[in-house]
Amino acid sequence: MSLADDLANKLAAKVIAHVEKTGDEDIIKIMSQSLGDSSQTLQEAFITSVRVQRAAIRADRQLKARIETYQKTDGPPDGVA
């Protein structure tokens, strides 16, 4: 992993935690613009990392909800194989 990817991943995780806590979605755009002013490479890595991490968070939540549903009903919901 490159230095830019490493830095972007760490920053993206902090920004996502802030968004989760506060609902401040604007911080993603603000940070992206700030990074882009100095390093387009870091900006692109940050944007990619935010997208990937948020997708993983959504998938994890969906999986947890599905597991809970199966545990409550002892099987898949009606009509779901």
Buried (B, 14 or more C-beta within 10 A) or exposed (E): EEEBBEBBBEBBEEBBEBBEEEEEEEBBEEBBEEBBEEBEBBBBBBBBBBEEBBEEEEEEEEEEEEEEEEEEEEEEEEEEE
